[in-house]
Amino acid sequence: MKVFNMIDENFICENCGMNVKKAMYTARDHCPYCLYSKHLDINPGDRLNTCRGLMIPIGIEKFKDKYKIIYKCSKCGEIHKNITLNDDNMDEIIRLSVID
């Protein structure tokens, strides 16, 4: 069972360089502009993963009344999924939904 450690903090996106603000209602785990993430956690919020590779958004899937972004780590190749947030770039989400 995954243990969730709530960490919601500002960060600079390593992919697009944007200054990303806290979500303020959940733990932000990806950039809302380019949707990239970073491979930091083993369990959500633990920051124990030593990989530290960029997580590239490669797809999207429906999840309840939201969507999940499907990621592939650029360093180790692991596949991971994160739930979209309210301020995520909808153009990027649409772009991911039409990738073959």
C-alpha positions in Angstrom: 0.0 0.0 0.0 1.3 3.4 -1.0 1.8 5.9 1.8 1.1 9.6 0.9 3.3 12.3 2.3 1.7 15.7 1.5 4.5 17.9 0.1 3.2 20.9 -1.9 6.0 23.3 -2.7 7.1 25.9 -5.3 9.8 24.7 -7.8 11.4 25.7 -11.1 10.5 23.3 -13.9 13.7 21.6 -15.1 12.1 21.2 -18.6 10.6 24.6 -19.4 12.2 26.8 -16.7 8.8 28.2 -15.4 8.4 29.1 -11.8 5.7 26.7 -10.5 3.7 27.8 -7.5 2.1 25.5 -4.9 -1.2 23.9 -5.8 -2.6 25.0 -2.4 -5.2 22.1 -2.3 -3.1 19.0 -3.0 0.6 18.1 -3.6 1.8 19.4 -6.9 3.9 16.8 -8.6 4.3 18.2 -12.1 4.6 21.4 -14.1 1.2 22.9 -15.1 2.7 24.5 -18.1 4.6 21.7 -19.9 3.3 18.8 -17.7 6.8 17.4 -17.1 7.5 15.9 -13.7 10.6 14.7 -11.9 11.3 11.2 -10.6 11.7 12.0 -6.9 9.4 9.6 -5.0 9.1 5.9 -4.3 5.9 6.5 -2.4 4.1 9.8 -3.0 6.0 12.6 -1.3 8.8 10.6 0.3 11.5 12.1 -2.0 13.5 8.8 -1.6 14.0 7.9 -5.3 17.6 8.4 -6.3 16.9 8.4 -10.0 16.0 12.1 -10.3 15.3 11.8 -14.0 12.8 14.0 -15.9 9.5 12.3 -16.3 8.3 12.9 -19.9 4.5 13.1 -20.4 3.8 10.4 -23.1 0.0 10.0 -22.8 -3.2 10.6 -21.0 -6.0 8.4 -19.6 -9.4 9.0 -18.2 -9.6 8.6 -14.4 -13.0 9.1 -12.7 -14.0 12.7 -13.5 -10.3 13.7 -14.1 -7.4 12.5 -16.2 -4.1 10.9 -15.4 -0.9 11.9 -17.2 1.2 8.9 -18.2 4.9 9.5 -17.8 8.1 7.7 -18.8 11.3 8.5 -17.0 14.0 9.8 -19.3 16.7 8.2 -17.1 15.5 4.8 -15.9 12.5 4.3 -18.2 9.9 3.7 -15.4 6.3 4.4 -16.3 4.3 6.4 -13.8 0.9 8.2 -13.7 -0.1 11.5 -12.0 -3.6 13.0 -11.7 -4.1 16.3 -13.6 -4.7 19.4 -11.6 -7.1 22.2 -12.2 -4.5 24.7 -13.6 -2.8 22.2 -16.0 -2.3 23.4 -19.5 -5.4 22.0 -21.4 -3.7 22.4 -24.8 -0.9 20.0 -23.6 -3.5 17.6 -22.2 -5.3 17.6 -25.6 -2.0 17.2 -27.4 -1.2 14.1 -25.3 -4.6 12.6 -25.9 -4.0 12.4 -29.7 -0.4 11.0 -29.6 -0.3 7.5 -31.2 
